[in-house]
Amino acid sequence: MTGAGISIDAKVPGWQDLLKRLAEIQGGLPDDLAAHVAAGLQPEYLGQIIYHRFRGACPVTEPAELRSATVEYEWGDAIHKAIYEKVPQTIAEVIQTHPYLAQLRDLSRKVSLVINFNFDDLLADAIGEQVKQSAFGSESGNALSVTWQPPLTDRGNLTTVYHVNGILPRVSLKKRSPQLIFTEDSFADARARSPGVSSEYLFLRFVQNTMLLIGHSLADSSLKNYLRLNRDKSPANHHYMIYWIKEEGVLSEARRQDIFEANLELYNLVTIFLTSAEIRNFLDILNLDERGFSETVETLGKDRRSRYHYYIVGPVASGKSTLLEHLRCFQTHEEWTRPPPREMYMASSKITEDQQKMVDQFIYSELKEKNRRMHAATAGLHFMDRAPLDLYAFSKGDDENKVKSHALRDLVTRDQPLQKGEIIFIEADSKTLVKRNMARGRPPEEAGKQPYFDAQTMTLKMIYNPSFVLSTDENSPGDVARKVARHVLFEEYEPTELNTIIARYE
């Protein structure tokens, strides 16, 4: 998601400077504009004042019915001249002098959608120029589509640059959008249409993706609204914003922390403070292929790893699956990779020996496959519903644990050890667990009574000795998800060596 900041380095004016350039069209308006700014009027309101003056000065047309269209055309033309007044003549010159436009172009061609809040088409022009010089679908990246209407579907091998507020292409004969959302009136109209197709589309994009914001100052009220809605509807999903700084030392550590904490709490927004040169380096890393990215990340920071593994553990009905559902913004792995046999849902007192063997065969096969998937995981944060040693919590004694340990060694870890990972322990009061199971249609006689759940919780804690524990009695599902996400994003990674636990039960 790109904003005005990415174009300033190409000599496109920011909003305040754009207003000053437009005010110069009308005599006396620059002084009046300065007075309005001093009075604290907002940029959209100032844009409305300038437009009102501009419209009043436009001559009468023949026929009169053309006047409205003429005003809009001349107004768009005035904004066009103000935007591109000092921009280099060719996109090649822009790319050559811009600190990171080439890197942003390359990154944009790797994704299906770029949401652009700017009127200028410099990013799209840079992409288009590269597309013209390379074959469609080449390793350089996607082809290009530019629109001011929300694209309802993603298309393969295509990057869509969606100009939310309208577009004024630098080449005058290129089609521009019928409307520019620039004045207080146009912003009000856009808000009045919400929730329309555009609003719903953008909201879903925020919920379903991880967004990187570049060139934004969070001055746009609609953007803040989307971020806030995402925070409330998808509490584990965090977005990232590059906060541009002119040079190191401009912001004190205390001011950085203030901005970071405010954006995090208000919008689930992780703020990254970077200079223009650092933005270039940051985008260079994102443009690496999978192997290059992992190798680079594994040279950075104290942790020096690119893969993080987490196991969600807790007694039956504690909220593990609900938590996993909230964590879909990360890489997730289900409790089972295929449907379990019906025998798994039978009471242990009623299952035959042959049926128990069938269940055991399924479980160990699943544990081996889940372990293989965790080992094969690529760069990122990976969450799995249940950890592989939960089966000890369902044993009837030491002898059964020894049998399970032997099976784990022989059937699950013979080719590769269990992937270590941090335990995310979810618990609830045993009364709550009984109620939840009954709501699922499983009475205590089948699912277990309070002492059973108390014992299961205690046994699981003894197995894993987790350092991170959350109660779903005291926190809503959204709060649990947000706390887990904040923990894995910002706190120390503390993986448990699962293979040493097996030895305790042999």
Secondary structure, 3 states (H helix, E strand, C coil): CECCHHHHCCCCCCHHHHHHHHHCCCCCHHHHHHHHHHCCCCHHHHHHHHHHHHHHHCCCCCCHHHHHHHHHHHHHHHHHHHHHCCCCCCHHHHHHHCCCHHHHHHHHCCCCEEEECCCCCHHHHHHHHHHHHCCCCCCCCCEEEEECCCCCCCCCCEEEEEECCCCCCCCCCCCCCCCCCCCHHHHHHHHHHCCCHHHHHHHHHHHHCCCEEECCCCCCHHHHHHHHHHHHHCCCCCEEEEEECCCCCCCCHHHHHHHHHHHHHHHCEEEEEECHHHHHHHHHHHCCCHHHHHHHHCCCCCCCCCEEEEEEECCCCCCHHHHHHHCCCCEEECCCCCCCCHHHHCCCCCCCHHHHHHHHHHHHHHHHHHHHHHHCCCCEEEEEECCCCHHHHHCCCHHHHHHHHHHHHHHHCCCCCCCCEEEEEEECCHHHHHHHHHHCCCCHHHHCCHHHHHHHHHHHHHHHCCCEEEECCCCCHHHHHHHHHHHHHHCCCCCECHHHHHHHCC
